[in-house]
Amino acid sequence: MPDLPSVCIVDDDAGFADSLRCLLEAENYRTRIYDGALPFLDDQGWVDCDCLIVDIQMPRMSGLELQDRLASAGHDVPLIVLTGHADVPTAVRALKGGALDFLQKPFCDAEFLAAVARAVDSRRDVTLRQAERAAAAERYATLTPREREVLSEMLTGEPNKVIAHRLGASPRTIEVHRSRVFQKMAVPSLSRLIRIAMETGIGADSDADEGRR
């Protein structure tokens, strides 16, 4: 089912990987198994992957090397690192490299499933924020140059009279533009507009400064 979260398992221990697959599919996750880091890379396994489970000790390319490869390529798949030979420096390196969890074999099912759930949730949060940023950018593109100037001034929190003076317009005109900004940006309040601007960077341009000159 395409709507189910997808989990990729990269482990050269076929029996262990299959046990993880059975555990995950019983919890309604889709799974894909790779017997090493290179097959995962060759298949571009990070595409449509909500959580990546990778063993550290593997031939040809270790789990940490795979982690580094994905990070250098800009692939931010939530990563859970597994190992049967855990040590503090390895754990620190994995976590500093962006891994969400570091689990030592053997681990209990509940601990493993909780880690996967956290990874999938983090992926959904990222996807949601990306969608919100894209939507905000599309809405911002519908604003006229003057409305963008007004939006930039609105983000300062100044009242309409001050904004009107800065832009050489009447307070009534600014109120009309302000209303259109709220409507086009699909926000109910200034606080919501400010939050979106902080998260996306909209309004952080020179339009307002140019309007004052």
Backbone hydrogen bonds, N-H to C=O, Kabsch-Sander energy under -0.5 kcal/mol:
donor,donor_aa,acceptor,acceptor_aa,energy
4,L,1,M,-1.6
7,V,30,R,-3.1
8,C,51,C,-2.6
9,I,32,R,-3.1
10,V,8,C,-0.5
10,V,53,I,-3.3
11,D,9,I,-0.6
11,D,34,Y,-2.2
14,A,12,D,-1.1
17,A,13,D,-2.7
18,D,14,A,-2.4
19,S,15,G,-1.7
20,L,16,F,-1.9
21,R,17,A,-2.2
22,C,18,D,-2.3
23,L,19,S,-2.0
24,L,20,L,-2.7
25,E,21,R,-2.8
26,A,22,C,-1.5
27,E,23,L,-0.5
27,E,24,L,-1.2
28,N,25,E,-1.4
29,Y,24,L,-1.5
30,R,5,P,-3.1
32,R,7,V,-1.7
34,Y,9,I,-3.0
37,A,61,M,-0.5
40,F,36,G,-1.3
41,L,37,A,-2.3
42,D,38,L,-3.0
43,D,39,P,-1.8
44,Q,41,L,-1.3
45,G,40,F,-2.8
47,V,44,Q,-1.9
49,C,46,W,-1.3
50,D,6,S,-2.1
50,D,48,D,-0.5
51,C,6,S,-1.1
52,L,78,P,-3.1
53,I,8,C,-3.3
53,I,51,C,-0.5
54,V,52,L,-0.6
54,V,80,I,-2.5
55,D,10,V,-2.4
56,I,82,L,-2.2
58,M,56,I,-1.1
61,M,59,P,-2.4
63,G,56,I,-2.1
66,L,62,S,-2.1
67,Q,63,G,-2.3
68,D,64,L,-2.3
69,R,65,E,-2.3
70,L,66,L,-2.6
71,A,67,Q,-2.3
72,S,68,D,-2.5
73,A,69,R,-1.3
74,G,71,A,-1.2
75,H,70,L,-2.6
76,D,74,G,-0.7
80,I,52,L,-3.1
81,V,101,D,-2.6
82,L,54,V,-2.8
83,T,103,L,-1.5
91,A,87,D,-2.2
92,V,88,V,-2.7
93,R,89,P,-2.4
94,A,90,T,-2.4
95,L,91,A,-2.5
96,K,92,V,-2.7
97,G,93,R,-1.7
98,G,95,L,-1.4
99,A,94,A,-2.4
100,L,79,L,-2.6
101,D,79,L,-1.2
103,L,81,V,-2.9
105,K,83,T,-3.1
112,F,108,C,-2.1
113,L,109,D,-3.0
114,A,110,A,-2.1
115,A,111,E,-1.8
116,V,112,F,-2.2
117,A,113,L,-2.5
118,R,114,A,-2.1
119,A,115,A,-2.1
120,V,116,V,-2.7
121,D,117,A,-2.4
122,S,118,R,-2.2
123,R,119,A,-2.0
124,R,120,V,-2.3
125,D,121,D,-2.3
126,V,122,S,-2.1
127,T,123,R,-2.6
128,L,124,R,-2.6
129,R,125,D,-2.4
130,Q,126,V,-2.4
131,A,127,T,-2.2
132,E,128,L,-2.4
133,R,129,R,-2.5
134,A,130,Q,-2.3
135,A,131,A,-2.4
136,A,132,E,-2.5
137,A,133,R,-2.2
138,E,134,A,-2.1
139,R,135,A,-2.3
140,Y,136,A,-2.6
141,A,137,A,-1.8
142,T,138,E,-0.5
142,T,139,R,-1.2
143,L,140,Y,-1.5
148,R,144,T,-2.1
149,E,145,P,-1.8
150,V,146,R,-2.4
151,L,147,E,-2.6
152,S,148,R,-2.5
153,E,149,E,-2.0
154,M,150,V,-2.7
155,L,151,L,-1.8
156,T,153,E,-1.4
157,G,154,M,-1.7
158,E,153,E,-0.8
163,I,159,P,-2.2
164,A,160,N,-3.2
165,H,161,K,-2.0
166,R,162,V,-2.3
167,L,163,I,-2.3
168,G,164,A,-0.9
168,G,165,H,-0.5
169,A,164,A,-2.6
174,I,170,S,-2.2
175,E,171,P,-2.2
176,V,172,R,-1.9
177,H,173,T,-2.4
178,R,174,I,-2.9
179,S,175,E,-2.2
180,R,176,V,-2.0
181,V,177,H,-2.4
182,F,178,R,-2.2
183,Q,179,S,-2.1
184,K,180,R,-3.1
185,M,181,V,-2.5
186,A,182,F,-0.6
186,A,183,Q,-0.6
187,V,182,F,-1.9
193,L,189,S,-1.8
194,I,190,L,-2.8
195,R,191,S,-2.1
196,I,192,R,-2.3
197,A,193,L,-2.4
198,M,194,I,-2.4
199,E,195,R,-2.0
200,T,196,I,-2.1
201,G,197,A,-2.7
204,A,201,G,-1.7
205,D,203,G,-1.3
210,E,206,S,-2.7
211,G,207,D,-2.1
212,R,208,A,-1.3
213,R,209,D,-0.9
